[in-house]
Amino acid sequence: MLRAAALAVLLALAAAAPASADDMVRFTTPSKKIACAYMPAIEDFPASLRCDLFFRNDTAVFLKHKGKAKLGRVTDTVAEPGEPVLAYGKTWSHGGFTCLSKAIGLRCRSKTSGHGFFVSRQKISLY
């Protein structure tokens, strides 16, 4: 009986397995200097957008639906070979986040809170 109950719990957990890295939605800018990934909510971690800034070593911008965007240090990357390029003048939208790619930089924001960021080689604005 106990074994059956344990098996039922394991099966329920497997059926409700959190999103994995395979569920990330990625893009890069035409310059290949910024790579971003939408990360769906996983267990206690809310959905977020992370953009790696290759012109600033080990730096990424993190944005959630609540609160201002934040800079942070990273030791990995969200970049993947062959990821889609967000052409200049085009908008990307996924999971409540939207980004606009321009030759002067990348602007992303949460549709829920309005918080976001603008990044370029010359300037980083977090709001």
N, C-alpha and C positions, 0 to 999 in steps of 0.2 A: 504493500500500500504506500509506504513512504517512498519507495523507488518510483512508483507511478506518479506520485505528486511531484517529485523532483523532476522527472521527465517532462511533465506538463508545464512546469515553470520554465525549464530550458527552452521548450518549443515556443512558448509565449514570448520569451525574450528574443529568440531568433526571428520570430515573425515581426516583432516591433523593433528590429535592429536599427540603430541610428544610421544616418547618412554616412557615406564614406568619402574618401578623397576622390573616388570616381564620380561622385555627384557634384563636384565643383564645376562651375562654369567659368571658363577663362577667356581672356583676350590680351592682346599686347598692342602697343601703339606702333604706328608705322616706323618710328625711329628705333624701335626695339629697346628703348631706354626705360620703359615702364611696362610691367606685366601685372595684370590684376586677376584675382579669382574671387568669385562669390562662393562663400562657404555656407551651406545650409545649416540650420540648427542641428546640433548633435547633443543629445542628453541635456545637460545643464548649460550648454554653451549656445547663446543666441546666434542667429544668422548674422553674417558679417561680410564685409568686402575688404580685401587686403590687396594693396598695390605695392609691389616691390619697385624701388627707385634705384636703378642700376648706375645712375650718375652720382649716387651717394652710397658708398660702401655699407653693406649690411643694414640698410634702412628701409623700412616699409611704413606705409600709412594704413591705419586700421580704422574702419568705420562700422558702427553698429547702428541699429535703428534708434537707439536712445543715446544721447550724449554727443559731445564734440568728437571729431576725428582726432586720432592720436598718432604720433610718430613712435616707432619702436625699432629696436635692434632685432635682427633675425639672423639665423645661421643656416637657413634653408632658402628655397625659392619656390614660388608658385608657378614660375615659368615652365612651359612644356614645349618641346619641339612641335612645330606644326599648329600651334594654337592660332585661332582666328585673329586677324588684324582689324582693329577698329580704325577705319580710315578717317583722315582729317575731315571735320565737318559732319561726321556721323555720330549718332547716339546709340548707346548700348543700354538695355534695361533688363533687369532680372531680379526677382526676389525682393522687390520694393526698393531697389537701388537703381540709379540712372547715372550714366557717365557720358560726357561730351568730349570727344577728341578734337583738338585743334592744333595747328602747327605751333602755336605759342604755349601749349600745355594741355593738361588733362584736368577736367573738373568733374567731380562725382559728388552725389548727395543721396541722402535717404529721403525717399518720398514721404515717409511717415513723419519724421521730425524736422526735415529741412536742413539738418546738419550735414556737413560735407567738407570737401577740401578742393584746393586747386594746387597742382604741382607742375613745376617747370624747372629747368636748370637754374634759372634766376630767382625763383620765388617759390615758397611753400606757404600756403595759407590754410589754416585749419579753423573751421567754424562749426 
